[in-house]
Every structure is written in structure tokens, then in C-alpha cells.
Amino acid sequence: MLATSLSGIAEFERDFISERVKSGLAAAKAGSKTLGRQTGERPQVRSTRAEGQGPGC
């Protein structure tokens, strides 16, 4: 019975968090924010293995 009560509370909390995130995303879209990853060039990642800092060096 305790497990059932806790799972019900967890489900309610999950739904509440999901609703909050969706409303936040809708508000950001309404405020003309761009959502998602940034466009353009991504910076080059230095190879730590080439510098002798990575695993197996």
C-alpha cells in the first residue's frame, strides 16, 4: 500500500514538472526566443590524446 501511494505521488510530480516545462517553452516562444541548438560553426575540440593527457597515453 505504501508503494502504491508513493508511485501515485511520483506520477503526479512527473505530470506537474512536464506541464511546467511545456508552459515555460510556450512562454519563451511567445517572447520570440529561439529554442534549440545554436546555428553556425562549432568550435574545434582539441585532442587530449595528441597532447598526451588522454587515457592510454
Beta strands, then each sheet from edge to edge (+ up, - down):
end
